[in-house]
Amino acid sequence: MQVIVNGRAHEVPETLSVRELLTHLGLGQGPVAVEINRAIVPRAEHVSHKVESGDTIEILHLVGGG
């Protein structure tokens, strides 16, 4: 299925959860914030929230430093 991630089209397998999508995209490590269709998906829902064809997804990878 096709989704838009951070402004770019991606072809991903069907029935992925947010957590599985992050792993598929190589973002499984470290803290991230995920927004799907302009709604924040809480971290506690990353395992249960399914990604759907046509979703627009924004992923922010959080980094620390100083």
PQR file of N, CA, C, O and H, with PARSE charges and radii, in Angstrom:
ATOM      1  N   MET A   1       0.847  -1.175   0.000 -0.4000 1.5000
ATOM      2  CA  MET A   1       0.000   0.000   0.000 -0.0000 2.0000
ATOM      3  C   MET A   1       0.888   1.232   0.000  0.5500 1.7000
ATOM      4  O   MET A   1       2.062   1.171   0.365 -0.5500 1.4000
ATOM      5  N   GLN A   2       0.315   2.333  -0.409 -0.4000 1.5000
ATOM      6  CA  GLN A   2       1.104   3.563  -0.482 -0.0000 2.0000
ATOM      7  C   GLN A   2       0.694   4.523   0.627  0.5500 1.7000
ATOM      8  O   GLN A   2      -0.492   4.739   0.877 -0.5500 1.4000
ATOM      9  H   GLN A   2      -0.639   2.382  -0.706  0.4000 1.0000
ATOM     10  N   VAL A   3       1.702   5.094   1.288 -0.4000 1.5000
ATOM     11  CA  VAL A   3       1.501   6.122   2.306 -0.0000 2.0000
ATOM     12  C   VAL A   3       2.490   7.250   2.021  0.5500 1.7000
ATOM     13  O   VAL A   3       3.464   7.072   1.290 -0.5500 1.4000
ATOM     14  H   VAL A   3       2.666   4.918   1.084  0.4000 1.0000
ATOM     15  N   ILE A   4       2.226   8.394   2.602 -0.4000 1.5000
ATOM     16  CA  ILE A   4       3.141   9.533   2.505 -0.0000 2.0000
ATOM     17  C   ILE A   4       3.814   9.687   3.866  0.5500 1.7000
ATOM     18  O   ILE A   4       3.140   9.866   4.881 -0.5500 1.4000
ATOM     19  H   ILE A   4       1.434   8.539   3.196  0.4000 1.0000
ATOM     20  N   VAL A   5       5.137   9.617   3.884 -0.4000 1.5000
ATOM     21  CA  VAL A   5       5.897   9.764   5.127 -0.0000 2.0000
ATOM     22  C   VAL A   5       6.816  10.960   4.968  0.5500 1.7000
ATOM     23  O   VAL A   5       7.684  10.983   4.095 -0.5500 1.4000
ATOM     24  H   VAL A   5       5.684   9.471   3.060  0.4000 1.0000
ATOM     25  N   ASN A   6       6.616  11.950   5.817 -0.4000 1.5000
ATOM     26  CA  ASN A   6       7.413  13.180   5.800 -0.0000 2.0000
ATOM     27  C   ASN A   6       7.498  13.764   4.382  0.5500 1.7000
ATOM     28  O   ASN A   6       8.560  14.190   3.927 -0.5500 1.4000
ATOM     29  H   ASN A   6       5.911  11.932   6.526  0.4000 1.0000
ATOM     30  N   GLY A   7       6.343  13.768   3.699 -0.4000 1.5000
ATOM     31  CA  GLY A   7       6.250  14.397   2.402 -0.0000 2.0000
ATOM     32  C   GLY A   7       6.662  13.539   1.211  0.5500 1.7000
ATOM     33  O   GLY A   7       6.616  14.007   0.073 -0.5500 1.4000
ATOM     34  H   GLY A   7       5.480  13.422   4.069  0.4000 1.0000
ATOM     35  N   ARG A   8       7.064  12.297   1.452 -0.4000 1.5000
ATOM     36  CA  ARG A   8       7.498  11.423   0.362 -0.0000 2.0000
ATOM     37  C   ARG A   8       6.645  10.161   0.313  0.5500 1.7000
ATOM     38  O   ARG A   8       6.298   9.592   1.348 -0.5500 1.4000
ATOM     39  H   ARG A   8       7.102  11.918   2.377  0.4000 1.0000
ATOM     40  N   ALA A   9       6.315   9.732  -0.898 -0.4000 1.5000
ATOM     41  CA  ALA A   9       5.531   8.512  -1.086 -0.0000 2.0000
ATOM     42  C   ALA A   9       6.388   7.285  -0.760  0.5500 1.7000
ATOM     43  O   ALA A   9       7.552   7.200  -1.152 -0.5500 1.4000
ATOM     44  H   ALA A   9       6.597  10.194  -1.738  0.4000 1.0000
ATOM     45  N   HIS A  10       5.789   6.347  -0.041 -0.4000 1.5000
ATOM     46  CA  HIS A  10       6.451   5.084   0.300 -0.0000 2.0000
ATOM     47  C   HIS A  10       5.486   3.944   0.034  0.5500 1.7000
ATOM     48  O   HIS A  10       4.295   4.045   0.326 -0.5500 1.4000
ATOM     49  H   HIS A  10       4.844   6.417   0.277  0.4000 1.0000
ATOM     50  N   GLU A  11       6.000   2.873  -0.516 -0.4000 1.5000
ATOM     51  CA  GLU A  11       5.241   1.639  -0.679 -0.0000 2.0000
ATOM     52  C   GLU A  11       5.601   0.748   0.506  0.5500 1.7000
ATOM     53  O   GLU A  11       6.767   0.401   0.690 -0.5500 1.4000
ATOM     54  H   GLU A  11       6.968   2.791  -0.753  0.4000 1.0000
ATOM     55  N   VAL A  12       4.603   0.375   1.313 -0.4000 1.5000
ATOM     56  CA  VAL A  12       4.846  -0.432   2.509 -0.0000 2.0000
ATOM     57  C   VAL A  12       3.879  -1.616   2.520  0.5500 1.7000
ATOM     58  O   VAL A  12       2.836  -1.570   1.867 -0.5500 1.4000
ATOM     59  H   VAL A  12       3.655   0.656   1.164  0.4000 1.0000
ATOM     60  N   PRO A  13       4.221  -2.682   3.262 -0.5600 1.5000
ATOM     61  CA  PRO A  13       3.316  -3.830   3.352  0.2800 2.0000
ATOM     62  C   PRO A  13       1.982  -3.459   3.998  0.5500 1.7000
ATOM     63  O   PRO A  13       1.895  -2.507   4.773 -0.5500 1.4000
ATOM     64  N   GLU A  14       0.947  -4.227   3.665 -0.4000 1.5000
ATOM     65  CA  GLU A  14      -0.383  -4.036   4.258 -0.0000 2.0000
ATOM     66  C   GLU A  14      -0.350  -4.372   5.748  0.5500 1.7000
ATOM     67  O   GLU A  14       0.536  -5.089   6.214 -0.5500 1.4000
ATOM     68  H   GLU A  14       1.018  -5.001   3.035  0.4000 1.0000
ATOM     69  N   THR A  15      -1.315  -3.852   6.479 -0.4000 1.5000
ATOM     70  CA  THR A  15      -1.603  -4.162   7.892 -0.0000 2.0000
ATOM     71  C   THR A  15      -0.458  -3.889   8.866  0.5500 1.7000
ATOM     72  O   THR A  15      -0.326  -4.600   9.862 -0.5500 1.4000
ATOM     73  H   THR A  15      -2.035  -3.270   6.100  0.4000 1.0000
ATOM     74  N   LEU A  16       0.358  -2.896   8.610 -0.4000 1.5000
ATOM     75  CA  LEU A  16       1.411  -2.538   9.557 -0.0000 2.0000
ATOM     76  C   LEU A  16       0.852  -1.692  10.684  0.5500 1.7000
ATOM     77  O   LEU A  16      -0.012  -0.841  10.468 -0.5500 1.4000
ATOM     78  H   LEU A  16       0.251  -2.318   7.801  0.4000 1.0000
ATOM     79  N   SER A  17       1.349  -1.930  11.881 -0.4000 1.5000
ATOM     80  CA  SER A  17       1.075  -1.019  12.989 -0.0000 2.0000
ATOM     81  C   SER A  17       2.084   0.118  12.883  0.5500 1.7000
ATOM     82  O   SER A  17       3.034   0.038  12.103 -0.5500 1.4000
ATOM     83  H   SER A  17       2.051  -2.621  12.056  0.4000 1.0000
ATOM     84  N   VAL A  18       1.886   1.157  13.650 -0.4000 1.5000
ATOM     85  CA  VAL A  18       2.847   2.268  13.670 -0.0000 2.0000
ATOM     86  C   VAL A  18       4.224   1.740  14.069  0.5500 1.7000
ATOM     87  O   VAL A  18       5.228   2.102  13.456 -0.5500 1.4000
ATOM     88  H   VAL A  18       1.115   1.222  14.283  0.4000 1.0000
ATOM     89  N   ARG A  19       4.276   0.899  15.079 -0.4000 1.5000
ATOM     90  CA  ARG A  19       5.565   0.336  15.530 -0.0000 2.0000
ATOM     91  C   ARG A  19       6.243  -0.437  14.400  0.5500 1.7000
ATOM     92  O   ARG A  19       7.446  -0.292  14.181 -0.5500 1.4000
ATOM     93  H   ARG A  19       3.461   0.605  15.578  0.4000 1.0000
ATOM     94  N   GLU A  20       5.469  -1.260  13.682 -0.4000 1.5000
ATOM     95  CA  GLU A  20       6.020  -2.035  12.568 -0.0000 2.0000
ATOM     96  C   GLU A  20       6.485  -1.128  11.431  0.5500 1.7000
ATOM     97  O   GLU A  20       7.502  -1.396  10.791 -0.5500 1.4000
ATOM     98  H   GLU A  20       4.493  -1.377  13.860  0.4000 1.0000
ATOM     99  N   LEU A  21       5.736  -0.055  11.183 -0.4000 1.5000
ATOM    100  CA  LEU A  21       6.138   0.908  10.162 -0.0000 2.0000
ATOM    101  C   LEU A  21       7.476   1.547  10.521  0.5500 1.7000
ATOM    102  O   LEU A  21       8.353   1.678   9.668 -0.5500 1.4000
ATOM    103  H   LEU A  21       4.910   0.163  11.703  0.4000 1.0000
ATOM    104  N   LEU A  22       7.630   1.939  11.773 -0.4000 1.5000
ATOM    105  CA  LEU A  22       8.887   2.546  12.214 -0.0000 2.0000
ATOM    106  C   LEU A  22      10.051   1.587  12.007  0.5500 1.7000
ATOM    107  O   LEU A  22      11.118   1.998  11.550 -0.5500 1.4000
ATOM    108  H   LEU A  22       6.917   1.832  12.466  0.4000 1.0000
ATOM    109  N   THR A  23       9.858   0.321  12.335 -0.4000 1.5000
ATOM    110  CA  THR A  23      10.898  -0.687  12.130 -0.0000 2.0000
ATOM    111  C   THR A  23      11.175  -0.862  10.646  0.5500 1.7000
ATOM    112  O   THR A  23      12.334  -0.937  10.238 -0.5500 1.4000
ATOM    113  H   THR A  23       8.991  -0.012  12.706  0.4000 1.0000
ATOM    114  N   HIS A  24      10.130  -0.928   9.838 -0.4000 1.5000
ATOM    115  CA  HIS A  24      10.263  -1.079   8.382 -0.0000 2.0000
ATOM    116  C   HIS A  24      11.076   0.073   7.784  0.5500 1.7000
ATOM    117  O   HIS A  24      11.854  -0.133   6.854 -0.5500 1.4000
ATOM    118  H   HIS A  24       9.188  -0.867  10.170  0.4000 1.0000
ATOM    119  N   LEU A  25      10.898   1.267   8.311 -0.4000 1.5000
ATOM    120  CA  LEU A  25      11.602   2.443   7.814 -0.0000 2.0000
ATOM    121  C   LEU A  25      12.980   2.632   8.452  0.5500 1.7000
ATOM    122  O   LEU A  25      13.688   3.587   8.131 -0.5500 1.4000
ATOM    123  H   LEU A  25      10.265   1.435   9.067  0.4000 1.0000
ATOM    124  N   GLY A  26      13.358   1.728   9.354 -0.4000 1.5000
ATOM    125  CA  GLY A  26      14.657   1.829  10.014 -0.0000 2.0000
ATOM    126  C   GLY A  26      14.695   2.838  11.137  0.5500 1.7000
ATOM    127  O   GLY A  26      15.763   3.331  11.502 -0.5500 1.4000
ATOM    128  H   GLY A  26      12.783   0.952   9.615  0.4000 1.0000
ATOM    129  N   LEU A  27      13.521   3.152  11.694 -0.4000 1.5000
ATOM    130  CA  LEU A  27      13.435   4.143  12.774 -0.0000 2.0000
ATOM    131  C   LEU A  27      12.989   3.511  14.092  0.5500 1.7000
ATOM    132  O   LEU A  27      12.423   4.190  14.949 -0.5500 1.4000
ATOM    133  H   LEU A  27      12.653   2.752  11.397  0.4000 1.0000
ATOM    134  N   GLY A  28      13.242   2.221  14.252 -0.4000 1.5000
ATOM    135  CA  GLY A  28      12.781   1.505  15.440 -0.0000 2.0000
ATOM    136  C   GLY A  28      13.512   1.854  16.713  0.5500 1.7000
ATOM    137  O   GLY A  28      13.017   1.579  17.806 -0.5500 1.4000
ATOM    138  H   GLY A  28      13.702   1.669  13.556  0.4000 1.0000
ATOM    139  N   GLN A  29      14.689   2.460  16.591 -0.4000 1.5000
ATOM    140  CA  GLN A  29      15.472   2.810  17.769 -0.0000 2.0000
ATOM    141  C   GLN A  29      15.272   4.275  18.130  0.5500 1.7000
ATOM    142  O   GLN A  29      15.156   5.134  17.256 -0.5500 1.4000
ATOM    143  H   GLN A  29      15.091   2.684  15.703  0.4000 1.0000
ATOM    144  N   GLY A  30      15.236   4.544  19.416 -0.4000 1.5000
ATOM    145  CA  GLY A  30      15.154   5.930  19.870 -0.0000 2.0000
ATOM    146  C   GLY A  30      13.737   6.473  19.890  0.5500 1.7000
ATOM    147  O   GLY A  30      12.826   5.905  19.287 -0.5500 1.4000
ATOM    148  H   GLY A  30      15.331   3.847  20.126  0.4000 1.0000
ATOM    149  N   PRO A  31      13.569   7.580  20.592 -0.5600 1.5000
ATOM    150  CA  PRO A  31      12.238   8.176  20.724  0.2800 2.0000
ATOM    151  C   PRO A  31      11.804   8.900  19.451  0.5500 1.7000
ATOM    152  O   PRO A  31      12.597   9.593  18.814 -0.5500 1.4000
ATOM    153  N   VAL A  32      10.550   8.728  19.098 -0.4000 1.5000
ATOM    154  CA  VAL A  32       9.973   9.423  17.949 -0.0000 2.0000
ATOM    155  C   VAL A  32       8.579   9.913  18.313  0.5500 1.7000
ATOM    156  O   VAL A  32       7.926   9.370  19.204 -0.5500 1.4000
ATOM    157  H   VAL A  32       9.906   8.164  19.615  0.4000 1.0000
ATOM    158  N   ALA A  33       8.140  10.938  17.615 -0.4000 1.5000
ATOM    159  CA  ALA A  33       6.754  11.396  17.696 -0.0000 2.0000
ATOM    160  C   ALA A  33       6.127  11.099  16.337  0.5500 1.7000
ATOM    161  O   ALA A  33       6.745  11.330  15.298 -0.5500 1.4000
ATOM    162  H   ALA A  33       8.671  11.380  16.891  0.4000 1.0000
ATOM    163  N   VAL A  34       4.894  10.584  16.350 -0.4000 1.5000
ATOM    164  CA  VAL A  34       4.228  10.200  15.110 -0.0000 2.0000
ATOM    165  C   VAL A  34       2.878  10.899  15.019  0.5500 1.7000
ATOM    166  O   VAL A  34       2.090  10.909  15.965 -0.5500 1.4000
ATOM    167  H   VAL A  34       4.392  10.396  17.194  0.4000 1.0000
ATOM    168  N   GLU A  35       2.642  11.481  13.852 -0.4000 1.5000
ATOM    169  CA  GLU A  35       1.365  12.119  13.557 -0.0000 2.0000
ATOM    170  C   GLU A  35       0.822  11.461  12.288  0.5500 1.7000
ATOM    171  O   GLU A  35       1.533  11.359  11.288 -0.5500 1.4000
ATOM    172  H   GLU A  35       3.283  11.473  13.084  0.4000 1.0000
ATOM    173  N   ILE A  36      -0.428  11.016  12.325 -0.4000 1.5000
ATOM    174  CA  ILE A  36      -1.070  10.432  11.152 -0.0000 2.0000
ATOM    175  C   ILE A  36      -2.308  11.249  10.840  0.5500 1.7000
ATOM    176  O   ILE A  36      -3.195  11.408  11.678 -0.5500 1.4000
ATOM    177  H   ILE A  36      -1.006  11.099  13.137  0.4000 1.0000
ATOM    178  N   ASN A  37      -2.353  11.761   9.626 -0.4000 1.5000
ATOM    179  CA  ASN A  37      -3.477  12.580   9.173 -0.0000 2.0000
ATOM    180  C   ASN A  37      -3.793  13.706  10.164  0.5500 1.7000
ATOM    181  O   ASN A  37      -4.945  13.958  10.516 -0.5500 1.4000
ATOM    182  H   ASN A  37      -1.632  11.632   8.945  0.4000 1.0000
ATOM    183  N   ARG A  38      -2.715  14.368  10.595 -0.4000 1.5000
ATOM    184  CA  ARG A  38      -2.787  15.540  11.490 -0.0000 2.0000
ATOM    185  C   ARG A  38      -3.232  15.232  12.923  0.5500 1.7000
ATOM    186  O   ARG A  38      -3.628  16.139  13.654 -0.5500 1.4000
ATOM    187  H   ARG A  38      -1.779  14.163  10.309  0.4000 1.0000
ATOM    188  N   ALA A  39      -3.172  13.966  13.327 -0.4000 1.5000
ATOM    189  CA  ALA A  39      -3.504  13.579  14.706 -0.0000 2.0000
ATOM    190  C   ALA A  39      -2.316  12.828  15.303  0.5500 1.7000
ATOM    191  O   ALA A  39      -1.803  11.881  14.706 -0.5500 1.4000
ATOM    192  H   ALA A  39      -2.850  13.228  12.733  0.4000 1.0000
ATOM    193  N   ILE A  40      -1.885  13.262  16.488 -0.4000 1.5000
ATOM    194  CA  ILE A  40      -0.783  12.599  17.183 -0.0000 2.0000
ATOM    195  C   ILE A  40      -1.217  11.191  17.584  0.5500 1.7000
ATOM    196  O   ILE A  40      -2.321  10.990  18.089 -0.5500 1.4000
ATOM    197  H   ILE A  40      -2.301  14.031  16.973  0.4000 1.0000
ATOM    198  N   VAL A  41      -0.331  10.221  17.352 -0.4000 1.5000
ATOM    199  CA  VAL A  41      -0.567   8.850  17.812 -0.0000 2.0000
ATOM    200  C   VAL A  41       0.296   8.667  19.062  0.5500 1.7000
ATOM    201  O   VAL A  41       1.523   8.632  18.967 -0.5500 1.4000
ATOM    202  H   VAL A  41       0.567  10.385  16.942  0.4000 1.0000
ATOM    203  N   PRO A  42      -0.340   8.551  20.236 -0.5600 1.5000
ATOM    204  CA  PRO A  42       0.439   8.385  21.466  0.2800 2.0000
ATOM    205  C   PRO A  42       1.327   7.140  21.412  0.5500 1.7000
ATOM    206  O   PRO A  42       0.950   6.126  20.823 -0.5500 1.4000
ATOM    207  N   ARG A  43       2.482   7.221  22.019 -0.4000 1.5000
ATOM    208  CA  ARG A  43       3.433   6.099  22.029 -0.0000 2.0000
ATOM    209  C   ARG A  43       2.770   4.806  22.510  0.5500 1.7000
ATOM    210  O   ARG A  43       3.079   3.733  21.993 -0.5500 1.4000
ATOM    211  H   ARG A  43       2.788   8.044  22.498  0.4000 1.0000
ATOM    212  N   ALA A  44       1.881   4.888  23.473 -0.4000 1.5000
ATOM    213  CA  ALA A  44       1.192   3.703  23.993 -0.0000 2.0000
ATOM    214  C   ALA A  44       0.325   3.019  22.936  0.5500 1.7000
ATOM    215  O   ALA A  44      -0.032   1.851  23.092 -0.5500 1.4000
ATOM    216  H   ALA A  44       1.631   5.760  23.893  0.4000 1.0000
ATOM    217  N   GLU A  45      -0.019   3.741  21.854 -0.4000 1.5000
ATOM    218  CA  GLU A  45      -0.860   3.179  20.795 -0.0000 2.0000
ATOM    219  C   GLU A  45      -0.063   2.754  19.561  0.5500 1.7000
ATOM    220  O   GLU A  45      -0.657   2.295  18.585 -0.5500 1.4000
ATOM    221  H   GLU A  45       0.271   4.689  21.727  0.4000 1.0000
ATOM    222  N   HIS A  46       1.255   2.893  19.576 -0.4000 1.5000
ATOM    223  CA  HIS A  46       2.066   2.546  18.413 -0.0000 2.0000
ATOM    224  C   HIS A  46       1.931   1.078  18.032  0.5500 1.7000
ATOM    225  O   HIS A  46       2.009   0.746  16.849 -0.5500 1.4000
ATOM    226  H   HIS A  46       1.737   3.265  20.368  0.4000 1.0000
ATOM    227  N   VAL A  47       1.732   0.198  18.994 -0.4000 1.5000
ATOM    228  CA  VAL A  47       1.599  -1.234  18.702 -0.0000 2.0000
ATOM    229  C   VAL A  47       0.228  -1.556  18.117  0.5500 1.7000
ATOM    230  O   VAL A  47       0.122  -2.430  17.257 -0.5500 1.4000
ATOM    231  H   VAL A  47       1.668   0.468  19.955  0.4000 1.0000
ATOM    232  N   SER A  48      -0.809  -0.879  18.560 -0.4000 1.5000
ATOM    233  CA  SER A  48      -2.174  -1.228  18.142 -0.0000 2.0000
ATOM    234  C   SER A  48      -2.717  -0.391  16.981  0.5500 1.7000
ATOM    235  O   SER A  48      -3.631  -0.835  16.286 -0.5500 1.4000
ATOM    236  H   SER A  48      -0.723  -0.169  19.259  0.4000 1.0000
ATOM    237  N   HIS A  49      -2.181   0.794  16.758 -0.4000 1.5000
ATOM    238  CA  HIS A  49      -2.704   1.676  15.709 -0.0000 2.0000
ATOM    239  C   HIS A  49      -2.217   1.202  14.338  0.5500 1.7000
ATOM    240  O   HIS A  49      -1.013   1.164  14.086 -0.5500 1.4000
ATOM    241  H   HIS A  49      -1.438   1.155  17.322  0.4000 1.0000
ATOM    242  N   LYS A  50      -3.142   0.844  13.462 -0.4000 1.5000
ATOM    243  CA  LYS A  50      -2.803   0.350  12.127 -0.0000 2.0000
ATOM    244  C   LYS A  50      -2.691   1.500  11.134  0.5500 1.7000
ATOM    245  O   LYS A  50      -3.483   2.442  11.159 -0.5500 1.4000
ATOM    246  H   LYS A  50      -4.121   0.875  13.667  0.4000 1.0000
ATOM    247  N   VAL A  51      -1.703   1.405  10.269 -0.4000 1.5000
ATOM    248  CA  VAL A  51      -1.507   2.365   9.193 -0.0000 2.0000
ATOM    249  C   VAL A  51      -2.409   1.943   8.036  0.5500 1.7000
ATOM    250  O   VAL A  51      -2.522   0.755   7.731 -0.5500 1.4000
ATOM    251  H   VAL A  51      -1.060   0.640  10.249  0.4000 1.0000
ATOM    252  N   GLU A  52      -3.052   2.922   7.390 -0.4000 1.5000
ATOM    253  CA  GLU A  52      -3.960   2.626   6.285 -0.0000 2.0000
ATOM    254  C   GLU A  52      -3.435   3.237   4.991  0.5500 1.7000
ATOM    255  O   GLU A  52      -2.711   4.233   5.006 -0.5500 1.4000
ATOM    256  H   GLU A  52      -2.961   3.887   7.637  0.4000 1.0000
ATOM    257  N   SER A  53      -3.809   2.630   3.886 -0.4000 1.5000
ATOM    258  CA  SER A  53      -3.413   3.133   2.578 -0.0000 2.0000
ATOM    259  C   SER A  53      -3.856   4.587   2.425  0.5500 1.7000
ATOM    260  O   SER A  53      -4.993   4.937   2.741 -0.5500 1.4000
ATOM    261  H   SER A  53      -4.397   1.821   3.873  0.4000 1.0000
ATOM    262  N   GLY A  54      -2.951   5.421   1.940 -0.4000 1.5000
ATOM    263  CA  GLY A  54      -3.262   6.828   1.736 -0.0000 2.0000
ATOM    264  C   GLY A  54      -2.998   7.715   2.933  0.5500 1.7000
ATOM    265  O   GLY A  54      -3.139   8.934   2.833 -0.5500 1.4000
ATOM    266  H   GLY A  54      -2.027   5.137   1.684  0.4000 1.0000
ATOM    267  N   ASP A  55      -2.614   7.134   4.079 -0.4000 1.5000
ATOM    268  CA  ASP A  55      -2.319   7.954   5.258 -0.0000 2.0000
ATOM    269  C   ASP A  55      -1.162   8.904   4.980  0.5500 1.7000
ATOM    270  O   ASP A  55      -0.226   8.577   4.250 -0.5500 1.4000
ATOM    271  H   ASP A  55      -2.499   6.144   4.161  0.4000 1.0000
ATOM    272  N   THR A  56      -1.249  10.087   5.579 -0.4000 1.5000
ATOM    273  CA  THR A  56      -0.156  11.053   5.561 -0.0000 2.0000
ATOM    274  C   THR A  56       0.458  11.025   6.953  0.5500 1.7000
ATOM    275  O   THR A  56      -0.198  11.336   7.947 -0.5500 1.4000
ATOM    276  H   THR A  56      -2.009  10.353   6.172  0.4000 1.0000
ATOM    277  N   ILE A  57       1.723  10.648   7.003 -0.4000 1.5000
ATOM    278  CA  ILE A  57       2.394  10.388   8.269 -0.0000 2.0000
ATOM    279  C   ILE A  57       3.584  11.327   8.420  0.5500 1.7000
ATOM    280  O   ILE A  57       4.385  11.479   7.497 -0.5500 1.4000
ATOM    281  H   ILE A  57       2.256  10.395   6.196  0.4000 1.0000
ATOM    282  N   GLU A  58       3.695  11.946   9.569 -0.4000 1.5000
ATOM    283  CA  GLU A  58       4.862  12.760   9.908 -0.0000 2.0000
ATOM    284  C   GLU A  58       5.561  12.071  11.070  0.5500 1.7000
ATOM    285  O   GLU A  58       4.932  11.730  12.071 -0.5500 1.4000
ATOM    286  H   GLU A  58       3.045  11.823  10.319  0.4000 1.0000
ATOM    287  N   ILE A  59       6.860  11.870  10.931 -0.4000 1.5000
ATOM    288  CA  ILE A  59       7.651  11.233  11.985 -0.0000 2.0000
ATOM    289  C   ILE A  59       8.769  12.189  12.380  0.5500 1.7000
ATOM    290  O   ILE A  59       9.565  12.615  11.543 -0.5500 1.4000
ATOM    291  H   ILE A  59       7.371  12.147  10.118  0.4000 1.0000
ATOM    292  N   LEU A  60       8.816  12.512  13.647 -0.4000 1.5000
ATOM    293  CA  LEU A  60       9.883  13.360  14.184 -0.0000 2.0000
ATOM    294  C   LEU A  60      10.779  12.489  15.054  0.5500 1.7000
ATOM    295  O   LEU A  60      10.323  11.888  16.026 -0.5500 1.4000
ATOM    296  H   LEU A  60       8.169  12.165  14.327  0.4000 1.0000
ATOM    297  N   HIS A  61      12.053  12.429  14.695 -0.4000 1.5000
ATOM    298  CA  HIS A  61      13.024  11.651  15.445 -0.0000 2.0000
ATOM    299  C   HIS A  61      13.654  12.594  16.466  0.5500 1.7000
ATOM    300  O   HIS A  61      14.288  13.581  16.093 -0.5500 1.4000
ATOM    301  H   HIS A  61      12.424  12.918  13.906  0.4000 1.0000
ATOM    302  N   LEU A  62      13.485  12.296  17.732 -0.4000 1.5000
ATOM    303  CA  LEU A  62      13.983  13.176  18.780 -0.0000 2.0000
ATOM    304  C   LEU A  62      15.442  12.866  19.089  0.5500 1.7000
ATOM    305  O   LEU A  62      15.837  11.708  19.226 -0.5500 1.4000
ATOM    306  H   LEU A  62      12.970  11.494  18.035  0.4000 1.0000
ATOM    307  N   VAL A  63      16.226  13.923  19.195 -0.4000 1.5000
ATOM    308  CA  VAL A  63      17.651  13.778  19.535 -0.0000 2.0000
ATOM    309  C   VAL A  63      17.989  14.761  20.644  0.5500 1.7000
ATOM    310  O   VAL A  63      17.384  15.826  20.770 -0.5500 1.4000
ATOM    311  H   VAL A  63      15.905  14.864  19.084  0.4000 1.0000
ATOM    312  N   GLY A  64      18.957  14.379  21.429 -0.4000 1.5000
ATOM    313  CA  GLY A  64      19.399  15.261  22.505 -0.0000 2.0000
ATOM    314  C   GLY A  64      20.821  15.721  22.239  0.5500 1.7000
ATOM    315  O   GLY A  64      21.514  15.177  21.379 -0.5500 1.4000
ATOM    316  H   GLY A  64      19.449  13.514  21.327  0.4000 1.0000
ATOM    317  N   GLY A  65      21.226  16.679  22.950 -0.4000 1.5000
ATOM    318  CA  GLY A  65      22.593  17.158  22.784 -0.0000 2.0000
ATOM    319  C   GLY A  65      22.745  18.531  23.406  0.5500 1.7000
ATOM    320  O   GLY A  65      21.811  19.098  23.972 -0.5500 1.4000
ATOM    321  H   GLY A  65      20.663  17.121  23.648  0.4000 1.0000
ATOM    322  N   GLY A  66      23.900  19.015  23.285 -0.4000 1.5000
ATOM    323  CA  GLY A  66      24.097  20.320  23.882 -0.0000 2.0000
ATOM    324  C   GLY A  66      25.415  20.916  23.525  0.5500 1.7000
ATOM    325  O   GLY A  66      25.729  22.025  23.957 -0.5500 1.4000
ATOM    326  H   GLY A  66      24.659  18.554  22.825  0.4000 1.0000
TER
END
